[in-house]
Amino acid sequence: MGQKNIPIDSSTYEFLKSLKKPGESFSELILRLIRGYNDNILRHFGGWDLDDGEMDEIQASLKYGWSRWIG
């Protein structure tokens, strides 16, 4: 497979570099980032490990926020 040069500024390069996993090439990084761009959000459900107290706090906060917004 051939290679292409893509000009990016130094701040973008440093940001991408900070996202790279050990041993990962920039091509692999870019593919990893763009493959998830249009990902189905439902795939991410269950990603947080919350106890019941944390979940209750989040739900109460959401309920309060919605009640203030709806009025």
N, C-alpha and C positions, 0 to 999 in steps of 0.2 A: 504494500500500500504506500502511496506517495505521501509527501508531507507538504504542508502549506504554511506560510508565515502569516500571522495575524498581528498587525500592530495594535498594541494596547499601551496605555500610559503606565508609569511606574507604580502608581497607587493601586491600579487595577491588578497589576501583576502581583504585588505584595499581598493583596487581599486573596487572590486565587491561591497563591503559595501557602497562605495560612490555612486554607481549606483542604489542602492536599493531605491525604493519608500517607504514612510511611510506605515507600516503594511504589506509590501511585504516580503515573505520568500525568502531565497536564491534559493530554488527550483523554485519558481515563477519567480524570476529574471532571472535565467539561461534559463528557457523556453521562457521568453519574448525576451531575446537576441538572442537565436538560431532560433526562429520562423521567425525573420526578416532577417536572414542571406541570404537566397536564394529568398528573396522577389522580386517581379517585380518592377523595378525602376519606371515604369509608374505610379504606385500608388502614388508616391511622387510629381508628377507634381502639381503645384498650391500651394505648401506648403509655399512659401514665399509671404509675403504681400508687394509688391513693388509698388511705384508710377511710373508714366511714366518716370520721370526724372532718377530715379535709373535704370530702365530697359534700357533706352537709353544709359546710361553710361556703363552698362554691355555689351550691344551689340557693342558699339563702341570699347571697350577694346578688346572684342573677335575678332572683325573684324581686328583691328590693329595687334593683336597677330598672327592671321592666315596669314595676308599679309606678315608679317616678316618671318614666318615659310615657307610658300610656295615660297616666294621670288620674 
